[in-house]
Amino acid sequence: MKNSYNLRSIAARIISQVLDQGQSLSALLPEYQRDINPKDKALLQELCFGVMRVLPELEWYSQQLMAKPLTGKQRVLHYLILVGFYQLRYTRIPAHAALSETVDGAVALKKPQLKGLINGVLRQFQRQEQVLSERFANNESRWLHPKWLLSRIQAAYPDNWEAVITANNEKPPMWLRVNRNHHSAQEYQALLTEKDIEAFYNPAYPDALRLAVPCPVTDLPGFADGWVTVQDSSAQGCALLLDPQNDETILDLCAAPGGKTTHILEIAPRAHVMAVDVDKQRLTRVNENLQRLKQNAVVKTGDGRYPEQWAESQTFDRILLDAPCSATGVIRRHPDIKWLRRDNDINELAALQREILDAVWPYLKPGGTLVYATCSVLPEENIHQINNFLSSHRDAVLTDTPATGYQMLPDAQSGDGFFYAKLVKQALSA
């Protein structure tokens, strides 16, 4: 662990790597958190995620207060200023501490000559914050989304697009999945109450509890013993709709990090589960989750487009395809998605989803069930995808779901944005 460091400069570096190099915030953050004091980990996460959440607002402030932006080798100092704005506007950190730590960040970033500029800009923001924030409330950027994504959501949900956007901009709730082999959700809720942790039960998801206030997993009774897993309620809906049964052969495709794999095995402990993902590194998380929950599954690295390379002629009673997608339903959990995604990604992802769906369908037994799921709210990846598939596969029938599939939208009191469609393979007569 480093003896001394400046947390604001670390946040600025991370933000620079996301916005200028296209790296994932959730992948980067743990690397930096390893090298800092544990008590600072939560603040570093708050600063990075917070800046990503309200980035257009912070950028607008910098445009109002600076004659010209910092570019080139000084670009990281621009992000340091945004970190300063965020602290002053959105945290309870005393202003004097936010100012001094942010200004000192210039030294840590080896640009001490810019301390005066950063100090001046932040103090100016302090003085003008109320006026600036009122002006921003009427600015076209106030929705905090890129224009292309805002347009797609407005087109898909003309009557409630504002609710979707608002939910995307909020901090996400923390949902738990109670391991039904240890406790019912209500029994575990009582254990939480004993620890003064308030939780809410949603009967639509029998294993799910929503915490009133997020907490570290170390505070959760029996977490290390597999009593409970952190998983959004909408994600829990995938295994519930799949309805796995003991002794069946089940494929979880695109399985990392393993939340759905382990849920399948909690519902059907004697099922024969194969978990496949193209990302070998992320599969370590699947194995870790299986180990914590004392479960067994065959875990393989494989590309969903080429099942002949990993399925070994095996066919499955049930397949859960959690398809690679735009992740537009989980923006509140991963706000950097707004700035990493591009409009042309959507058609490319839809083509990939179609390719995987077509490739894996022959590996489903006649009479078998395939659940197609995404954490997207965009119709191109969801119901349009399913309608195209149904029109080209006479043996596929949509069942147990509305004609439009299940489209969940993000909401403060419920789960993330998710889509499910349950397809059954019919035996065709000759």
Buried (B, 14 or more C-beta within 10 A) or exposed (E): EEEEBBBBBBBBBBBBBBBEEEBEBBEBBEEBBEEBBEEEBEBBBBBBBBBBBBBBBBBBBBEEBBEEEBEEEBBBBBBBBBBBBBBBBBEEBEEEEBBEBBBBBBBBBEBEEBBEBBBEBBBBBBEBBEEBEEEBEEEEBBBBBBEBBBEBBBEBBEEEBEBBBBBBBEBBBBBBBBBBBBBEBEEBBEBBEEEEBEBEBBEEBBBBBBBEEEEEEEEBBBBEEBBBBBBBBBBBBBBBBBBBEEEBBBBBBBBBBBBBBBBBBBBBEEBBBBBBBBEEEBBBBBBEBBEBBEBEBEBBBBBBBBBEEBBEEEBBBBBBBBBBBBBBBBBBBBBBBBBBBEEEEBEEBBEBBBBBBEBBBEBBBEEBBBBBBBBBBBBBBBBEBBBBBBEEBEEBEBEBBEEBBBBBBBBEEBBBBBBBBBBBBEEEEE
